[in-house]
Amino acid sequence: LLERLGEELMQSADLRRGRRVLIVPIANPDGYANHTRGNANGVDLNRNFAAGNWANRRVNGPARRSEPESRAIERLIVAERPARIVSIHQPLECVDYDGPGAPLARIMSEACGLPVRKLGARPGSLGSWAGLERGVPVITLELPGSAGRLDREALWRRYGAALIEAIAY
């Protein structure tokens, strides 16, 4: 989806005009390579942010921001000060949000047909840290588990409009 989004951005000066879009295609390279949720240390990076609700559990890491990937994402967000963050996950099949993201979540839901479902910010999550504590709308586009079997054009047809709406918002 993000490769295809990059292509759309390159082709559309109107979509880019007045906007800065940062794309991080893989935030957990270890997990991506090993088909696991955790990184090479077995830490769930989406439970390792410096959020006030971080919980001391093995899967969350030995401390807040203990993992280099979490620190890099936090540094990027602090440096760039995004107006909104969209994260793509699987397999919960909904559009979730944290912080002041409800209006954008509804728009993205209408564009892709996934229901809005407020799942709640988890301890040490990006939604807790950036959404609740920093006030940045954090939208999680939770694709169905079956989305992994779709080719890039089929993915784009189903979910691309939601990403375009997130940029145009």
N, C-alpha and C positions, 0 to 999 in steps of 0.2 A: 504494500500500500504506500509506503513512504517513498520508494523509488518512483512509483507512478505519480505521486504527489509532486515530487521534485520536477518531473517532466512537465506537469501541468503548470507549475510556477514559472518554469523557463519559457513556456509558450505563451503565457498570459501576462503582458505588461500591466493590464488593468487590475488583475488580482494582486500583483506585487506592489502597485503604486501606493506609496505612503505607508508601507508595511515592511517589517523585517520578520522573516520567518526562519526560525532555526529548526533544523531537522536532526534528531539524534536517532539514527536507524536502529541501533542495538545498544541498549544501556547496560545489558548484562552479557558480555561476550562469552564468559565461561558457561553460563547457563544455556545460552543459545547453542554453543558448540556441543554441550553434553546433554541437551534436551532435559534440563532440570530447572527448577525454579530458583535454586540457590546458586551462588557463585562457586568458585573453586574451593572456598572455605566452608561451603554448606550454609552460607548466610543468605537469608531472603533479603535482598537489597531494598525491597519495598517495606521493610520493617526496621531499617537501619538508619533512617534519617534522624536528625537532632530534634525531633519533636518532643514536646513536654510530656506526651503520653507514651514515650518509648517504654517498652517492658523488658525486663531482664530475663530473656529466654534464650536458649542456645541458638535457635534458628534466627533470632534477631541480631545476633552478633554479641561479642563480649562487651561492647559499649556502643553508645550512639556514635555514628560516623566512623566506626572501626574499619569499614571497607573503603578501599580507594575509589570504587565506582560511586558510592554514595557521596563521598567528599567531592568528587569531580562534578556530579550533577548539582549538588548544593552550590558549589563555586560558580557554575554556569548560570544558575538561576539568580544568585546574588549579583553577579556581574551584569547580566543582560536585563534583569528586571522585566520579565515578560508580563504582558497584559492578561495572558491566559496560558494554560498548559493543557495539552491533550496527550494522553497516554493510551497506548493500544495494548490490550491484554486479551486473554482467553481464559476460560470458556463460559463465562456467566451470562452472556447473551443479553446485554442491556447497555444503557448509557447511564453511568454513575457520575456523581459529582461531589466535590467537597468545596467548602468555602462558598463564595457568592456565585456559584456556577449553574444554578437552576435554570435561568433563562437560556443560556447557551445549550445546556443539556437538552432542553425541550426542542430547540431548533435542530440540533443534530439528530435527535430521535425522529423528528418528522422527515428528515432527509434520508434516513437509512432504514426506518421501520423497526428499529430495536426500541423496546420500551425504556422509559426513564425509570430507574430503580435506585433509590438512595440506599446504598449499602452501609454507609457509615464509615468514618475514617478509622482505620486500624492503627494500633499502637506503632509508632515509629514510621508511619507511611508517608509517602510524598503528599497525599491529601491532607494528612494531619499537619505536616510541617509547612508546606507552601499554601495550602488552601485555608485551613483553619487559623494557623498562627500568623501567616504573612498576608492573608486576604487576597490571594491570587486564585481566580477560578481554576480549579483542576477538574478536568473532564476525563473520565476513563471510558473509552470506547471498548466495551467488553464484547468481543466477537464470540460467536458460538464455537464450540470445539471443532465442528465440521469445517470451519473457515480455512483451516490449515490444509485442506484437500483441494481448495479452489486455486485456479491459476491466477496470475496477477490481474488479468483483464476482468475476470469474473469477480474478484475481490473489489476491484475498482468500481465496477458497475453497481455493486451492492452497497459499498461503504464510502466510496470516493466523495460523493456529494456531501456527506457529513463532515469530511475534512475540509472541503471547500467552504462550507458554511462556518466552520470554526475560524478560518482565516478571514473571511469577509465580515465576521461579526463585529 
